[in-house]
Amino acid sequence: MDSTSNIQPDPVDNPCITCGACCAFYRASFYWAETDAGSGTVPAALTEKLNDFRAVMLGSHPPKPRCIALLGTVGQSVGCSIYELRSSVCREFAVSWENGVHNPRCDAARIAWGLVPLPKPDHSNPNGAPDKGDSPMPHAA
C-alpha cells in the first residue's frame, strides 16, 4: 500500500478524528466488487466473504466489532489505515449534523462507547458573516 492510501481529513472541525465509534460498533459490509479482487479499491486481504454478494471488513462482526483498518483509541485519537481506499458504506456514513442532518446511528455508536452525542451546531452569527461551521464536514472514516 502506498503512502497516499491513508490520508486523513484535517482534524480541524472533524469530530471523527477523535471518535471512531462507528468503526468499532457497526459491521462494515459492502458489495464484494468494491474490493481490489473485483474492480474496487478496498484491499481484499482486509475483508472476508459475508455471502455471495457482500464482503465485510475483518473484525467488524459482533459481538465486539472493531474494523481491522481502525487505528488508534476510540474516543481519543483515531484514523483509518485505508482511508482513501475505504468502501462506500464507510464513505457514506455521515457524522451527525453533517450538512445540518442528524444521524441517530452516529449518536448510537458514540453512546455505546461512552461518548456524548454531537450537539447540533449553532450557525447563528449576529454580524451576518459566514460562520466557519457553515462548510460541510468531511464524511466519517
Buried (B, 14 or more C-beta within 10 A) or exposed (E): EEEEBBEBBEEEBBBBBBBBBBBBBBBBBBBBEBBBBEEBBBBBEBBBEBEEEBBBBBBBBEEEBBBBBBBBEBBEEBBBBBBEBBBEBBBEBBBBBBEEEEBEBBBBBBEBBEBEBBEEBEEEEEEEEEEEEEEEBBBBB
